[in-house]
C-alpha cells in the first residue's frame, strides 16, 4: 500500500536573481548562473511569479510562468 505525505516537498536548491542572471545554488554549495535572456518570461516576471517554483527531477519549474530550467 502506498504511503502519502501531506508535507510540502522540501526545496533542495536556493534561487536568487541579480544583474540579469538566475543563480541556482545546490546543497553542496556549487552554483550555476543562467542569463535571463534565455528565459524571456522570467526576465519580465514579477517577484511573485519568480517565487512560485518547484524542484523537479530535471531542474526547476516556475508554476505561474510554465517555464522549466534544466540543471
N, C-alpha and C positions, 0 to 999 in steps of 0.2 A: 504494500500500500504506500503511495507517495506521501511524503511529508510536505506540508505547506507552512510558510512563514509569512507573517504579516509585517515583519520588519522591512523597512526600506533597504535596498541594496546599498552597501557602503561604497562610496566613490573612492577608488584607489589612486586616482591621479588628481593633480591640482592644476587648474587653468587660470591663466592671467592674460590680460590684453594690455599691450603697451606699444607705442611707437609703430602702429600699423602691423603688429605681429600678434599671433596667438602663441603663447608659451604653454607647453604641457610638461609638467614635472611628474615623473614616475616615482613610485615608492622608494626605489633605490637611489633617488636623488638626481638621476640623469634627466636632462631637459632637452626638449625638441622645440624648435621655433618654426612657425608656418606663416608666410606672408598672407595677410588678409586679402590681398589682391587675388589670391587663388580661390577665395570664398566670398564673392560679392555680397551674398545675403548676410554673412557675418560682419562684413565691413560696415554695412549700413544698418545693422541691427541695434535695437535698444538694449539697455543693460538688462532689462527683464528677459528679453529673448535670449541673450547670451548666457544668462544664469540657468535657463531651463534646459539642462542637458543630462544625459545618462551615459554611463560607460557601457560599451558593448564588447563582444568578443573580438571585434576587429579594430575598435578605437572608440570614438566619441560620436554620439548622435545628439544634435540640437533639435529638440522636440518641436518647438513652435516654427522653426525655420525649415525643417526637414532637410538638414544638412548633415553629412557624415564626414568625419575626419579620420582617416585610417592611420593607425600608428604602427 
